[in-house]
C-alpha cells in the first residue's frame, strides 16, 4: 500500500469541531462587516428597486411586496435574497472574491492572535 492510502483524516468529531469553529468565525466576521458581505452594490439595489416599482404586486404606499410581504428596500439590499416572482435573483457577483477576502482576513486575525 502507498503512504497516501494509509493517511488518516481527523476524526468526525474533530472535523465537526473544525467546521463549527470556522462557522463561528465566519458569523462573527459577517456581523462586524455586514456592509462588505451581505449587501448588494448601489447599482444592483437601484435595479432591483426599479423592477419592484413596476410590478403589480408592489404596494407603493407601504413600500412592500404583496407577494411575500417583505419591506422592499430591505429585501432589495440583501445579496442572498430574491424576488418570489423570479423578477430578480440572488446576487452572487463577486461572492467568490468576497469569500476569499473573508478567509484571508480571518487567517490574518488568527495569525495576529498567535504572535
N, CA, C and O atoms as a GROMACS GRO file, in nm:
protein
  460
    1UNK      N    1   0.083  -0.120   0.000
    1UNK     CA    2   0.000   0.000   0.000
    1UNK      C    3   0.086   0.125   0.000
    1UNK      O    4   0.195   0.128   0.058
    2UNK      N    5   0.036   0.226  -0.066
    2UNK     CA    6   0.111   0.352  -0.069
    2UNK      C    7   0.088   0.430   0.060
    2UNK      O    8  -0.005   0.404   0.135
    3UNK      N    9   0.177   0.526   0.082
    3UNK     CA   10   0.165   0.609   0.201
    3UNK      C   11   0.036   0.689   0.200
    3UNK      O   12  -0.024   0.714   0.304
    4UNK      N   13  -0.008   0.730   0.079
    4UNK     CA   14  -0.130   0.810   0.070
    4UNK      C   15  -0.253   0.734   0.116
    4UNK      O   16  -0.340   0.791   0.182
    5UNK      N   17  -0.262   0.606   0.083
    5UNK     CA   18  -0.380   0.529   0.122
    5UNK      C   19  -0.384   0.504   0.272
    5UNK      O   20  -0.489   0.471   0.326
    6UNK      N   21  -0.270   0.521   0.339
    6UNK     CA   22  -0.265   0.500   0.483
    6UNK      C   23  -0.288   0.628   0.562
    6UNK      O   24  -0.298   0.623   0.684
    7UNK      N   25  -0.296   0.740   0.493
    7UNK     CA   26  -0.319   0.867   0.563
    7UNK      C   27  -0.453   0.863   0.632
    7UNK      O   28  -0.552   0.815   0.576
    8UNK      N   29  -0.456   0.915   0.752
    8UNK     CA   30  -0.580   0.920   0.829
    8UNK      C   31  -0.633   1.064   0.828
    8UNK      O   32  -0.556   1.160   0.831
    9UNK      N   33  -0.762   1.074   0.824
    9UNK     CA   34  -0.826   1.204   0.837
    9UNK      C   35  -0.855   1.228   0.984
    9UNK      O   36  -0.857   1.134   1.063
   10UNK      N   37  -0.877   1.353   1.020
   10UNK     CA   38  -0.918   1.378   1.159
   10UNK      C   39  -1.048   1.302   1.187
   10UNK      O   40  -1.124   1.271   1.095
   11UNK      N   41  -1.074   1.274   1.311
   11UNK     CA   42  -1.198   1.206   1.348
   11UNK      C   43  -1.318   1.292   1.306
   11UNK      O   44  -1.305   1.413   1.288
   12UNK      N   45  -1.433   1.228   1.293
   12UNK     CA   46  -1.554   1.304   1.260
   12UNK      C   47  -1.581   1.410   1.365
   12UNK      O   48  -1.626   1.520   1.332
   13UNK      N   49  -1.554   1.378   1.489
   13UNK     CA   50  -1.571   1.475   1.597
   13UNK      C   51  -1.482   1.597   1.573
   13UNK      O   52  -1.526   1.711   1.585
   14UNK      N   53  -1.354   1.572   1.540
   14UNK     CA   54  -1.261   1.681   1.517
   14UNK      C   55  -1.300   1.761   1.393
   14UNK      O   56  -1.291   1.884   1.392
   15UNK      N   57  -1.345   1.692   1.288
   15UNK     CA   58  -1.390   1.761   1.168
   15UNK      C   59  -1.510   1.852   1.201
   15UNK      O   60  -1.520   1.964   1.152
   16UNK      N   61  -1.599   1.802   1.285
   16UNK     CA   62  -1.714   1.882   1.330
   16UNK      C   63  -1.670   2.003   1.408
   16UNK      O   64  -1.723   2.113   1.389
   17UNK      N   65  -1.573   1.985   1.497
   17UNK     CA   66  -1.519   2.099   1.574
   17UNK      C   67  -1.456   2.201   1.480
   17UNK      O   68  -1.475   2.322   1.497
   18UNK      N   69  -1.381   2.153   1.382
   18UNK     CA   70  -1.317   2.245   1.286
   18UNK      C   71  -1.422   2.325   1.210
   18UNK      O   72  -1.409   2.447   1.194
   19UNK      N   73  -1.526   2.257   1.163
   19UNK     CA   74  -1.633   2.324   1.090
   19UNK      C   75  -1.706   2.424   1.178
   19UNK      O   76  -1.736   2.536   1.136
   20UNK      N   77  -1.736   2.383   1.301
   20UNK     CA   78  -1.805   2.472   1.395
   20UNK      C   79  -1.720   2.595   1.424
   20UNK      O   80  -1.773   2.706   1.432
   21UNK      N   81  -1.590   2.576   1.440
   21UNK     CA   82  -1.501   2.689   1.466
   21UNK      C   83  -1.498   2.787   1.350
   21UNK      O   84  -1.505   2.908   1.370
   22UNK      N   85  -1.488   2.734   1.229
   22UNK     CA   86  -1.488   2.820   1.112
   22UNK      C   87  -1.621   2.893   1.098
   22UNK      O   88  -1.625   3.012   1.066
   23UNK      N   89  -1.731   2.821   1.121
   23UNK     CA   90  -1.864   2.881   1.110
   23UNK      C   91  -1.878   2.995   1.211
   23UNK      O   92  -1.931   3.101   1.178
   24UNK      N   93  -1.832   2.973   1.332
   24UNK     CA   94  -1.838   3.076   1.436
   24UNK      C   95  -1.756   3.198   1.394
   24UNK      O   96  -1.804   3.311   1.406
   25UNK      N   97  -1.636   3.177   1.344
   25UNK     CA   98  -1.552   3.288   1.299
   25UNK      C   99  -1.618   3.363   1.183
   25UNK      O  100  -1.616   3.486   1.178
   26UNK      N  101  -1.677   3.287   1.091
   26UNK     CA  102  -1.744   3.348   0.976
   26UNK      C  103  -1.862   3.433   1.020
   26UNK      O  104  -1.880   3.545   0.972
   27UNK      N  105  -1.944   3.381   1.111
   27UNK     CA  106  -2.060   3.457   1.160
   27UNK      C  107  -2.016   3.584   1.232
   27UNK      O  108  -2.077   3.689   1.215
   28UNK      N  109  -1.911   3.575   1.312
   28UNK     CA  110  -1.859   3.694   1.380
   28UNK      C  111  -1.808   3.796   1.279
   28UNK      O  112  -1.832   3.916   1.294
   29UNK      N  113  -1.739   3.749   1.177
   29UNK     CA  114  -1.688   3.838   1.073
   29UNK      C  115  -1.803   3.909   1.002
   29UNK      O  116  -1.801   4.030   0.985
   30UNK      N  117  -1.904   3.832   0.963
   30UNK     CA  118  -2.018   3.890   0.891
   30UNK      C  119  -2.089   3.993   0.978
   30UNK      O  120  -2.129   4.099   0.930
   31UNK      N  121  -2.103   3.963   1.106
   31UNK     CA  122  -2.168   4.057   1.198
   31UNK      C  123  -2.092   4.189   1.204
   31UNK      O  124  -2.153   4.296   1.208
   32UNK      N  125  -1.961   4.182   1.204
   32UNK     CA  126  -1.879   4.303   1.214
   32UNK      C  127  -1.859   4.372   1.080
   32UNK      O  128  -1.826   4.491   1.076
   33UNK      N  129  -1.880   4.301   0.970
   33UNK     CA  130  -1.851   4.355   0.836
   33UNK      C  131  -1.970   4.338   0.741
   33UNK      O  132  -1.950   4.312   0.622
   34UNK      N  133  -2.091   4.353   0.792
   34UNK     CA  134  -2.208   4.322   0.711
   34UNK      C  135  -2.215   4.405   0.583
   34UNK      O  136  -2.264   4.356   0.481
   35UNK      N  137  -2.168   4.528   0.585
   35UNK     CA  138  -2.172   4.611   0.464
   35UNK      C  139  -2.087   4.549   0.352
   35UNK      O  140  -2.123   4.557   0.235
   36UNK      N  141  -1.975   4.488   0.389
   36UNK     CA  142  -1.887   4.428   0.289
   36UNK      C  143  -1.938   4.294   0.239
   36UNK      O  144  -1.902   4.252   0.128
   37UNK      N  145  -2.021   4.226   0.317
   37UNK     CA  146  -2.055   4.088   0.285
   37UNK      C  147  -2.200   4.069   0.241
   37UNK      O  148  -2.226   4.002   0.142
   38UNK      N  149  -2.292   4.128   0.313
   38UNK     CA  150  -2.433   4.095   0.295
   38UNK      C  151  -2.509   4.179   0.193
   38UNK      O  152  -2.613   4.137   0.144
   39UNK      N  153  -2.458   4.296   0.161
   39UNK     CA  154  -2.537   4.389   0.081
   39UNK      C  155  -2.489   4.398  -0.063
   39UNK      O  156  -2.370   4.386  -0.092
   40UNK      N  157  -2.586   4.420  -0.152
   40UNK     CA  158  -2.555   4.437  -0.294
   40UNK      C  159  -2.499   4.577  -0.318
   40UNK      O  160  -2.509   4.664  -0.232
   41UNK      N  161  -2.441   4.595  -0.434
   41UNK     CA  162  -2.391   4.727  -0.472
   41UNK      C  163  -2.508   4.823  -0.489
   41UNK      O  164  -2.622   4.780  -0.504
   42UNK      N  165  -2.480   4.951  -0.489
   42UNK     CA  166  -2.584   5.052  -0.510
   42UNK      C  167  -2.651   5.033  -0.646
   42UNK      O  168  -2.771   5.053  -0.661
   43UNK      N  169  -2.571   4.994  -0.744
   43UNK     CA  170  -2.624   4.972  -0.880
   43UNK      C  171  -2.727   4.859  -0.882
   43UNK      O  172  -2.835   4.874  -0.938
   44UNK      N  173  -2.693   4.746  -0.821
   44UNK     CA  174  -2.785   4.631  -0.815
   44UNK      C  175  -2.909   4.668  -0.734
   44UNK      O  176  -3.020   4.632  -0.771
   45UNK      N  177  -2.889   4.740  -0.624
   45UNK     CA  178  -3.001   4.783  -0.541
   45UNK      C  179  -3.100   4.868  -0.622
   45UNK      O  180  -3.221   4.844  -0.618
   46UNK      N  181  -3.048   4.966  -0.694
   46UNK     CA  182  -3.135   5.053  -0.774
   46UNK      C  183  -3.208   4.974  -0.882
   46UNK      O  184  -3.325   5.000  -0.910
   47UNK      N  185  -3.140   4.878  -0.942
   47UNK     CA  186  -3.202   4.794  -1.044
   47UNK      C  187  -3.317   4.712  -0.984
   47UNK      O  188  -3.425   4.703  -1.042
   48UNK      N  189  -3.293   4.652  -0.868
   48UNK     CA  190  -3.396   4.573  -0.802
   48UNK      C  191  -3.517   4.660  -0.764
   48UNK      O  192  -3.631   4.622  -0.788
   49UNK      N  193  -3.491   4.774  -0.705
   49UNK     CA  194  -3.599   4.865  -0.665
   49UNK      C  195  -3.680   4.907  -0.788
   49UNK      O  196  -3.803   4.911  -0.783
   50UNK      N  197  -3.610   4.937  -0.897
   50UNK     CA  198  -3.679   4.975  -1.021
   50UNK      C  199  -3.771   4.865  -1.071
   50UNK      O  200  -3.883   4.893  -1.116
   51UNK      N  201  -3.726   4.742  -1.064
   51UNK     CA  202  -3.808   4.628  -1.106
   51UNK      C  203  -3.929   4.616  -1.015
   51UNK      O  204  -4.041   4.598  -1.063
   52UNK      N  205  -3.908   4.626  -0.886
   52UNK     CA  206  -4.019   4.612  -0.791
   52UNK      C  207  -4.124   4.722  -0.812
   52UNK      O  208  -4.244   4.696  -0.805
   53UNK      N  209  -4.078   4.842  -0.836
   53UNK     CA  210  -4.173   4.954  -0.851
   53UNK      C  211  -4.261   4.942  -0.976
   53UNK      O  212  -4.366   5.006  -0.984
   54UNK      N  213  -4.220   4.860  -1.072
   54UNK     CA  214  -4.302   4.840  -1.192
   54UNK      C  215  -4.393   4.718  -1.180
   54UNK      O  216  -4.472   4.690  -1.270
   55UNK      N  217  -4.382   4.645  -1.071
   55UNK     CA  218  -4.458   4.521  -1.051
   55UNK      C  219  -4.597   4.552  -0.995
   55UNK      O  220  -4.614   4.642  -0.914
   56UNK      N  221  -4.695   4.475  -1.039
   56UNK     CA  222  -4.832   4.495  -0.990
   56UNK      C  223  -4.849   4.448  -0.845
   56UNK      O  224  -4.952   4.476  -0.784
   57UNK      N  225  -4.751   4.379  -0.791
   57UNK     CA  226  -4.756   4.334  -0.651
   57UNK      C  227  -4.690   4.434  -0.556
   57UNK      O  228  -4.690   4.414  -0.434
   58UNK      N  229  -4.635   4.540  -0.611
   58UNK     CA  230  -4.568   4.641  -0.529
   58UNK      C  231  -4.670   4.736  -0.470
   58UNK      O  232  -4.750   4.795  -0.542
   59UNK      N  233  -4.666   4.752  -0.338
   59UNK     CA  234  -4.753   4.845  -0.267
   59UNK      C  235  -4.672   4.972  -0.240
   59UNK      O  236  -4.590   4.976  -0.149
   60UNK      N  237  -4.696   5.073  -0.322
   60UNK     CA  238  -4.617   5.197  -0.312
   60UNK      C  239  -4.638   5.268  -0.178
   60UNK      O  240  -4.543   5.323  -0.122
   61UNK      N  241  -4.759   5.267  -0.129
   61UNK     CA  242  -4.789   5.335  -0.003
   61UNK      C  243  -4.712   5.274   0.114
   61UNK      O  244  -4.658   5.345   0.198
   62UNK      N  245  -4.708   5.142   0.120
   62UNK     CA  246  -4.639   5.071   0.229
   62UNK      C  247  -4.495   5.036   0.195
   62UNK      O  248  -4.418   4.998   0.283
   63UNK      N  249  -4.458   5.050   0.068
   63UNK     CA  250  -4.323   5.013   0.022
   63UNK      C  251  -4.296   4.865   0.047
   63UNK      O  252  -4.186   4.826   0.088
   64UNK      N  253  -4.400   4.781   0.022
   64UNK     CA  254  -4.391   4.638   0.049
   64UNK      C  255  -4.436   4.558  -0.072
   64UNK      O  256  -4.504   4.610  -0.162
   65UNK      N  257  -4.397   4.432  -0.073
   65UNK     CA  258  -4.436   4.339  -0.178
   65UNK      C  259  -4.560   4.263  -0.131
   65UNK      O  260  -4.559   4.204  -0.023
   66UNK      N  261  -4.664   4.264  -0.211
   66UNK     CA  262  -4.786   4.192  -0.174
   66UNK      C  263  -4.771   4.039  -0.193
   66UNK      O  264  -4.852   3.962  -0.140
   67UNK      N  265  -4.672   3.997  -0.268
   67UNK     CA  266  -4.650   3.854  -0.290
   67UNK      C  267  -4.587   3.788  -0.167
   67UNK      O  268  -4.634   3.684  -0.121
   68UNK      N  269  -4.480   3.849  -0.114
   68UNK     CA  270  -4.410   3.789   0.001
   68UNK      C  271  -4.430   3.866   0.130
   68UNK      O  272  -4.404   3.814   0.239
   69UNK      N  273  -4.476   3.991   0.119
   69UNK     CA  274  -4.499   4.072   0.238
   69UNK      C  275  -4.377   4.149   0.286
   69UNK      O  276  -4.385   4.221   0.385
   70UNK      N  277  -4.265   4.134   0.217
   70UNK     CA  278  -4.141   4.197   0.261
   70UNK      C  279  -4.140   4.348   0.237
   70UNK      O  280  -4.205   4.400   0.146
   71UNK      N  281  -4.065   4.417   0.320
   71UNK     CA  282  -4.035   4.559   0.302
   71UNK      C  283  -3.931   4.565   0.190
   71UNK      O  284  -3.818   4.520   0.207
   72UNK      N  285  -3.970   4.621   0.077
   72UNK     CA  286  -3.890   4.613  -0.045
   72UNK      C  287  -3.750   4.673  -0.031
   72UNK      O  288  -3.654   4.609  -0.074
   73UNK      N  289  -3.733   4.793   0.028
   73UNK     CA  290  -3.596   4.846   0.039
   73UNK      C  291  -3.502   4.754   0.118
   73UNK      O  292  -3.383   4.746   0.086
   74UNK      N  293  -3.552   4.686   0.219
   74UNK     CA  294  -3.468   4.593   0.294
   74UNK      C  295  -3.437   4.468   0.214
   74UNK      O  296  -3.322   4.424   0.208
   75UNK      N  297  -3.539   4.411   0.153
   75UNK     CA  298  -3.523   4.289   0.074
   75UNK      C  299  -3.428   4.312  -0.043
   75UNK      O  300  -3.343   4.228  -0.072
   76UNK      N  301  -3.442   4.424  -0.111
   76UNK     CA  302  -3.362   4.453  -0.231
   76UNK      C  303  -3.215   4.475  -0.199
   76UNK      O  304  -3.130   4.463  -0.287
   77UNK      N  305  -3.183   4.507  -0.075
   77UNK     CA  306  -3.044   4.537  -0.037
   77UNK      C  307  -2.963   4.412  -0.002
   77UNK      O  308  -2.840   4.414  -0.007
   78UNK      N  309  -3.030   4.303   0.034
   78UNK     CA  310  -2.961   4.181   0.079
   78UNK      C  311  -2.921   4.096  -0.042
   78UNK      O  312  -3.005   4.062  -0.125
   79UNK      N  313  -2.792   4.062  -0.051
   79UNK     CA  314  -2.744   3.991  -0.171
   79UNK      C  315  -2.795   3.848  -0.184
   79UNK      O  316  -2.800   3.796  -0.295
   80UNK      N  317  -2.833   3.784  -0.075
   80UNK     CA  318  -2.879   3.645  -0.084
   80UNK      C  319  -3.030   3.633  -0.094
   80UNK      O  320  -3.085   3.523  -0.089
   81UNK      N  321  -3.098   3.745  -0.109
   81UNK     CA  322  -3.243   3.743  -0.124
   81UNK      C  323  -3.281   3.748  -0.271
   81UNK      O  324  -3.201   3.788  -0.355
   82UNK      N  325  -3.405   3.707  -0.301
   82UNK     CA  326  -3.452   3.708  -0.440
   82UNK      C  327  -3.601   3.738  -0.443
   82UNK      O  328  -3.670   3.726  -0.341
   83UNK      N  329  -3.649   3.775  -0.558
   83UNK     CA  330  -3.790   3.804  -0.579
   83UNK      C  331  -3.869   3.674  -0.585
   83UNK      O  332  -3.830   3.581  -0.656
   84UNK      N  333  -3.979   3.665  -0.512
   84UNK     CA  334  -4.059   3.542  -0.516
   84UNK      C  335  -4.123   3.518  -0.653
   84UNK      O  336  -4.165   3.406  -0.684
   85UNK      N  337  -4.131   3.623  -0.734
   85UNK     CA  338  -4.187   3.610  -0.869
   85UNK      C  339  -4.079   3.593  -0.975
   85UNK      O  340  -4.106   3.596  -1.095
   86UNK      N  341  -3.955   3.574  -0.929
   86UNK     CA  342  -3.839   3.549  -1.017
   86UNK      C  343  -3.807   3.667  -1.109
   86UNK      O  344  -3.756   3.648  -1.219
   87UNK      N  345  -3.837   3.789  -1.062
   87UNK     CA  346  -3.807   3.908  -1.143
   87UNK      C  347  -3.664   3.954  -1.121
   87UNK      O  348  -3.606   4.021  -1.207
   88UNK      N  349  -3.606   3.919  -1.008
   88UNK     CA  350  -3.462   3.936  -0.983
   88UNK      C  351  -3.418   3.826  -0.888
   88UNK      O  352  -3.498   3.773  -0.810
   89UNK      N  353  -3.290   3.792  -0.896
   89UNK     CA  354  -3.239   3.674  -0.827
   89UNK      C  355  -3.130   3.711  -0.727
   89UNK      O  356  -3.091   3.827  -0.716
   90UNK      N  357  -3.082   3.612  -0.656
   90UNK     CA  358  -2.968   3.628  -0.566
   90UNK      C  359  -2.853   3.692  -0.642
   90UNK      O  360  -2.829   3.659  -0.758
   91UNK      N  361  -2.783   3.783  -0.578
   91UNK     CA  362  -2.669   3.849  -0.642
   91UNK      C  363  -2.540   3.780  -0.598
   91UNK      O  364  -2.485   3.810  -0.492
   92UNK      N  365  -2.495   3.688  -0.680
   92UNK     CA  366  -2.373   3.613  -0.647
   92UNK      C  367  -2.248   3.680  -0.705
   92UNK      O  368  -2.138   3.626  -0.693
   93UNK      N  369  -2.265   3.796  -0.767
   93UNK     CA  370  -2.149   3.863  -0.826
   93UNK      C  371  -2.048   3.896  -0.717
   93UNK      O  372  -2.082   3.946  -0.609
   94UNK      N  373  -1.927   3.868  -0.745
   94UNK     CA  374  -1.814   3.894  -0.656
   94UNK      C  375  -1.818   3.811  -0.528
   94UNK      O  376  -1.739   3.835  -0.437
   95UNK      N  377  -1.910   3.713  -0.518
   95UNK     CA  378  -1.916   3.635  -0.394
   95UNK      C  379  -1.786   3.560  -0.371
   95UNK      O  380  -1.738   3.554  -0.258
   96UNK      N  381  -1.730   3.503  -0.477
   96UNK     CA  382  -1.605   3.428  -0.460
   96UNK      C  383  -1.494   3.520  -0.410
   96UNK      O  384  -1.418   3.484  -0.320
   97UNK      N  385  -1.485   3.639  -0.468
   97UNK     CA  386  -1.385   3.737  -0.423
   97UNK      C  387  -1.409   3.778  -0.278
   97UNK      O  388  -1.316   3.788  -0.199
   98UNK      N  389  -1.536   3.801  -0.244
   98UNK     CA  390  -1.570   3.839  -0.106
   98UNK      C  391  -1.530   3.727  -0.011
   98UNK      O  392  -1.473   3.752   0.095
   99UNK      N  393  -1.562   3.602  -0.048
   99UNK     CA  394  -1.532   3.489   0.040
   99UNK      C  395  -1.382   3.471   0.057
   99UNK      O  396  -1.335   3.442   0.167
  100UNK      N  397  -1.305   3.487  -0.050
  100UNK     CA  398  -1.159   3.476  -0.040
  100UNK      C  399  -1.104   3.585   0.051
  100UNK      O  400  -1.011   3.562   0.128
  101UNK      N  401  -1.160   3.705   0.041
  101UNK     CA  402  -1.118   3.815   0.127
  101UNK      C  403  -1.149   3.782   0.273
  101UNK      O  404  -1.066   3.805   0.361
  102UNK      N  405  -1.267   3.727   0.298
  102UNK     CA  406  -1.304   3.688   0.434
  102UNK      C  407  -1.206   3.584   0.487
  102UNK      O  408  -1.156   3.598   0.599
  103UNK      N  409  -1.177   3.483   0.408
  103UNK     CA  410  -1.083   3.379   0.451
  103UNK      C  411  -0.947   3.440   0.484
  103UNK      O  412  -0.887   3.407   0.586
  104UNK      N  413  -0.901   3.528   0.397
  104UNK     CA  414  -0.770   3.592   0.418
  104UNK      C  415  -0.771   3.674   0.547
  104UNK      O  416  -0.678   3.666   0.626
  105UNK      N  417  -0.876   3.753   0.567
  105UNK     CA  418  -0.883   3.836   0.686
  105UNK      C  419  -0.897   3.752   0.813
  105UNK      O  420  -0.841   3.786   0.917
  106UNK      N  421  -0.972   3.641   0.805
  106UNK     CA  422  -0.982   3.552   0.920
  106UNK      C  423  -0.847   3.489   0.951
  106UNK      O  424  -0.812   3.474   1.068
  107UNK      N  425  -0.771   3.453   0.848
  107UNK     CA  426  -0.638   3.395   0.868
  107UNK      C  427  -0.544   3.498   0.929
  107UNK      O  428  -0.465   3.466   1.018
  108UNK      N  429  -0.552   3.623   0.881
  108UNK     CA  430  -0.468   3.729   0.937
  108UNK      C  431  -0.501   3.753   1.084
  108UNK      O  432  -0.411   3.769   1.166
  109UNK      N  433  -0.630   3.756   1.116
  109UNK     CA  434  -0.670   3.774   1.256
  109UNK      C  435  -0.615   3.662   1.343
  109UNK      O  436  -0.565   3.687   1.453
  110UNK      N  437  -0.623   3.540   1.294
  110UNK     CA  438  -0.576   3.424   1.369
  110UNK      C  439  -0.424   3.434   1.387
  110UNK      O  440  -0.372   3.406   1.496
  111UNK      N  441  -0.351   3.474   1.280
  111UNK     CA  442  -0.206   3.487   1.288
  111UNK      C  443  -0.166   3.596   1.387
  111UNK      O  444  -0.069   3.580   1.460
  112UNK      N  445  -0.240   3.706   1.389
  112UNK     CA  446  -0.208   3.816   1.480
  112UNK      C  447  -0.231   3.776   1.625
  112UNK      O  448  -0.159   3.820   1.714
  113UNK      N  449  -0.331   3.691   1.648
  113UNK     CA  450  -0.361   3.646   1.784
  113UNK      C  451  -0.252   3.553   1.838
  113UNK      O  452  -0.229   3.548   1.959
  114UNK      N  453  -0.184   3.480   1.748
  114UNK     CA  454  -0.082   3.384   1.792
  114UNK      C  455   0.055   3.448   1.805
  114UNK      O  456   0.148   3.386   1.858
  115UNK      N  457   0.070   3.571   1.757
  115UNK     CA  458   0.202   3.637   1.765
  115UNK      C  459   0.227   3.692   1.902
  115UNK      O  460   0.333   3.751   1.926
   0.00000   0.00000   0.00000
